[in-house]
Amino acid sequence: MAKSLTHLAITYNHYLTDATAECIGVNLGNSLHTLVLANCSRFSAGGLASMISKCPNLQLANLSHCASFPAGSLISLRKSLPKCTFIFDR
């Protein structure tokens, strides 16, 4: 089922909240290799960190044009998954 999903793209979704991000991490985190959340603006840096912490196999995270995240939280994300490429275009 969805537990083996390796690529997830949700774009231009203004309903994706911290709770939704947490749910993605809990249910799909171990299998995800690619995560695209471009132009999703309602989840916070905390919600993002919570989700990413459950995705140890993540190789690419495209977070282009999402909400503004503090620089410190972006640095922490990169350190937590050093093999993951993060895209943060604004």
Order of alpha helices (4+ residues) and beta strands (2+ residues): beta-alpha-beta-alpha-beta-alpha-beta
